[in-house]
């Protein structure tokens, strides 16, 4: 009697199953063993024809086994890697194993299913490659859970759930409702203007204008006229009155970015605005009242500038009524995953693409990165990756060159060599899976909060070497 195609295509897998499960004790056919697994499993021969297809593969792909057997694998799966970056092809060409690569497959009804795949070559008893085997796990439920978590941690367009941000979120509504001057301190790229706009939206002035001025981007003379305006005849070519930004911001908020770069002459005029709520446009001797709330920001150390005489002490005290210190991204790594999903959704909408997110190995690289440019740098990295990624999941090769693993492939990166590297990898992968939720990581790894904190510190030190 002729053997079915299922059995004919599984000589290596059958031997593996029986060798592993001790055939003298477990009298089970190999296909029954594979059908009992929750992960999809299929094999191909050297011509890329499918030679085996288990029950989970049927369920995940929506294609019956009889229809899949004998067909080319790309006809069945139509995955995000079938356009030239085939994982199975790479395994067979380089005789390597690949683990936990995130992609999506397309079902016959057009539904895209996110999966995590692992692949390896199949060899006969002589060590000759006769095909390949691939397993894949449905990530749909995980993606849904991630989406629900992400919605929970958005505050006035600011994405984050770290302890540092949570403290700021708690007091921002009260600060927004007040009329106090606010000083935002933080490194470049931490989102100071985003926080300023959030304060505006939370205030009773939300229906008024929001006017932003970069105090470090304009020369002194031009900056003065931009802030306070001028009267006709104040200088050559001043044919008519021009309103300044303070006048345009009346009834709303004026955001003075890079306030630490404000020249000394304008520091005096700004001090008067804060003290008396009046100013004089260029060419005028009549004070003009202003009804604009001031929110200032800087990435410089104002206390050091005051000590060196570059910034007026009285102006510093006037600005420093309410101070919010925005943490750099390296101090809130648990927010990286949320920010990535936020930017991916936004970039998809802007560019009309359908990128699902980051693969696990690409996520590991970003979780290790220090982000000297903070949130702005992360956004720029993803914008670059969108240029190279046609769809599906962003892979390591889509990231900027300075983030590419040096002198080793992504497969090497996913296989640490030392015990410390293995521990570090486990922590970072768990952080990525749990969207940076440290308590979830502690529960998953079975460690205390203090142990996790020490492990993350060691990971950071390893990344610096």
FENPEFEN-V600779 format. One record per helix or strand. SS is the DSSP state (@ for helix, = for strand). FROM is the first residue (numbers start at 1). LEN is the number of residues. If there is no record, write none. Layout:
ss=SS from=FROM len=LEN
ss=SS from=FROM len=LEN
This chain:
ss=@ from=5 len=4
ss=@ from=11 len=11
ss=@ from=30 len=6
ss== from=40 len=6
ss== from=49 len=5
ss=@ from=55 len=7
ss=@ from=65 len=4
ss== from=72 len=1
ss=@ from=73 len=5
ss=@ from=87 len=8
ss== from=98 len=9
ss== from=112 len=12
ss== from=129 len=10
ss=@ from=140 len=13
ss== from=154 len=2
ss== from=158 len=2
ss=@ from=163 len=15
ss== from=182 len=4
ss=@ from=192 len=11
ss== from=210 len=5
ss=@ from=220 len=9
ss== from=230 len=1
ss== from=242 len=1
ss=@ from=245 len=4
ss== from=253 len=5
ss=@ from=259 len=3
ss=@ from=264 len=13
ss== from=278 len=2
ss== from=282 len=1
ss== from=288 len=2
ss== from=293 len=6
ss=@ from=302 len=6
ss=@ from=313 len=7
ss== from=322 len=4
ss=@ from=329 len=3
ss=@ from=333 len=19
ss== from=355 len=4
ss=@ from=360 len=9
ss=@ from=374 len=15
ss== from=392 len=3
ss=@ from=396 len=3
ss=@ from=401 len=3
ss=@ from=410 len=4
ss=@ from=419 len=15
ss=@ from=438 len=8
ss=@ from=449 len=16
